[in-house]
Amino acid sequence: QVQLVESGGGSVQAGGSLRLSCAASGRTFSRRAMGWFRQAPGKEREFVAGISWTGGSTDYADSVKGRFTISRDNAKSTASLQMNSLKPEDTGVYYCAARLLAITSSKSSDYDSWGQGTQVTVSS
C-alpha cells in the first residue's frame, strides 16, 4: 500500500473554486492510477475523477465534467483535483485513492490505498 494524505478542503460559496492535493509516500506511486471519490452525509461514496499513472488518461463522473480537473506529478508523488464552479451538491468528504494497476477505474473496490479524507462544503 501507499500512504495518502489529502489537503486543500474548506468552505466556499457556490461558484467558487478549491484545489485538493494528495501527497503520497511509501511504496511506488508512479505506477499506480489515482482516483478521487467523495461521500456526502447519508450517501454512498461515489467516484469523482481518475487518472492513469502516466497522466495520459483521465475519467470523470458526469456530474463534474467540465468543472473539475484531475492531474498528477509523479516526480513529486502528488495528485490534485482542481474544482471550479462549485455547487452545493459537491459538498462532502473527498478521498484520494490509489490502485495497484496503471489504468483508471470508477469502482472504489479497485483501489487499495485511501487517504483520511478532506471536507469540502459549498454553500448556496
C-alpha positions as CSV (number, residue, x, y, z in Angstrom):
1,Q,0.0,0.0,0.0
2,V,0.9,3.6,-0.3
3,Q,0.1,6.2,2.3
4,L,-2.0,9.1,1.1
5,V,-2.7,12.5,2.8
6,E,-5.3,14.9,1.4
7,S,-5.3,18.7,1.9
8,G,-7.0,21.8,0.5
9,G,-10.6,21.2,1.6
10,G,-12.6,24.0,3.1
11,S,-15.8,26.1,2.8
12,V,-16.7,28.1,-0.3
13,Q,-19.7,29.7,-1.8
14,A,-21.4,28.3,-4.9
15,G,-19.5,29.3,-8.0
16,G,-16.2,29.3,-6.2
17,S,-13.1,27.1,-6.6
18,L,-11.0,24.8,-4.5
19,R,-7.9,22.8,-5.2
20,L,-7.4,19.5,-3.4
21,S,-4.0,17.9,-3.1
22,C,-3.0,14.3,-2.3
23,A,0.6,13.6,-1.1
24,A,1.8,10.0,-1.4
25,S,4.5,8.2,0.4
26,G,5.6,4.7,0.9
27,R,5.6,2.3,-2.0
28,T,5.8,3.2,-5.7
29,F,3.4,6.0,-6.6
30,S,4.1,6.5,-10.3
31,R,3.0,3.0,-11.4
32,R,-0.4,3.5,-9.8
33,A,-3.6,5.0,-11.1
34,M,-5.1,7.6,-8.8
35,G,-8.7,8.5,-8.1
36,W,-10.8,11.0,-6.2
37,F,-14.0,9.9,-4.5
38,R,-16.5,11.8,-2.3
39,Q,-19.1,10.9,0.2
40,A,-21.9,13.2,1.2
41,P,-23.8,12.7,4.5
42,G,-26.1,9.7,4.3
43,K,-24.9,8.8,0.9
44,E,-22.6,6.2,-0.5
45,R,-19.1,7.0,-1.6
46,E,-19.0,8.0,-5.3
47,F,-16.4,8.3,-8.0
48,V,-15.4,11.8,-8.9
49,A,-12.3,11.5,-11.1
50,G,-9.5,9.2,-12.1
51,I,-6.1,9.5,-13.8
52,S,-3.8,6.8,-15.2
53,W,-0.2,6.5,-13.9
54,T,1.2,8.3,-16.9
55,G,-1.4,11.0,-16.7
56,G,-2.4,10.4,-20.3
57,S,-5.9,9.1,-19.5
58,T,-8.4,10.7,-17.3
59,D,-12.0,9.9,-16.4
60,Y,-14.7,12.0,-14.7
61,A,-18.1,11.5,-13.2
62,D,-20.8,13.1,-15.4
63,S,-21.7,15.5,-12.6
64,V,-18.3,17.1,-12.6
65,K,-17.2,17.0,-16.2
66,G,-16.2,20.4,-17.4
67,R,-15.8,21.8,-13.9
68,F,-13.2,19.5,-12.2
69,T,-9.7,18.7,-13.5
70,I,-7.5,15.9,-12.1
71,S,-3.8,15.9,-12.5
72,R,-0.7,14.3,-11.1
73,D,3.0,15.0,-10.7
74,N,4.9,11.7,-10.4
75,A,8.2,13.4,-9.6
76,K,6.6,14.9,-6.5
77,S,4.3,11.9,-5.8
78,T,1.2,14.1,-5.7
79,A,-2.2,14.2,-7.3
80,S,-4.5,17.1,-7.4
81,L,-8.2,17.9,-8.1
82,Q,-9.0,21.4,-9.3
83,M,-12.6,22.1,-8.6
84,N,-14.3,25.1,-10.3
85,S,-17.9,26.4,-10.5
86,L,-18.6,24.5,-7.3
87,K,-22.2,23.7,-6.4
88,P,-23.9,22.9,-3.1
89,E,-24.3,19.3,-4.2
90,D,-20.5,19.0,-4.4
91,T,-20.4,19.1,-0.6
92,G,-18.9,16.1,1.1
93,V,-15.7,14.4,2.3
94,Y,-13.3,14.0,-0.6
95,Y,-10.9,11.0,-0.6
96,C,-7.8,10.3,-2.6
97,A,-7.2,6.7,-3.6
98,A,-4.5,4.7,-5.3
99,R,-4.8,1.3,-7.1
100,L,-2.1,-1.2,-8.0
101,L,-2.9,-1.0,-11.7
102,A,-1.9,1.7,-14.1
103,I,-5.3,2.3,-15.6
104,T,-8.1,4.2,-14.0
105,S,-11.3,2.8,-12.5
106,S,-14.5,4.3,-11.2
107,K,-15.0,1.4,-8.7
108,S,-13.9,2.1,-5.2
109,S,-13.3,-1.6,-4.7
110,D,-10.5,-1.4,-7.3
111,Y,-8.4,0.9,-5.0
112,D,-6.3,-0.5,-2.2
113,S,-5.0,2.7,-0.6
114,W,-7.1,5.6,0.8
115,G,-6.4,8.9,2.4
116,Q,-8.3,10.1,5.5
117,G,-10.4,12.5,3.6
118,T,-10.8,16.3,3.5
119,Q,-14.1,18.1,3.9
120,V,-15.5,20.3,1.2
121,T,-18.5,22.4,2.0
122,V,-20.2,24.5,-0.7
123,S,-22.9,27.0,0.5
124,S,-25.6,28.5,-1.7
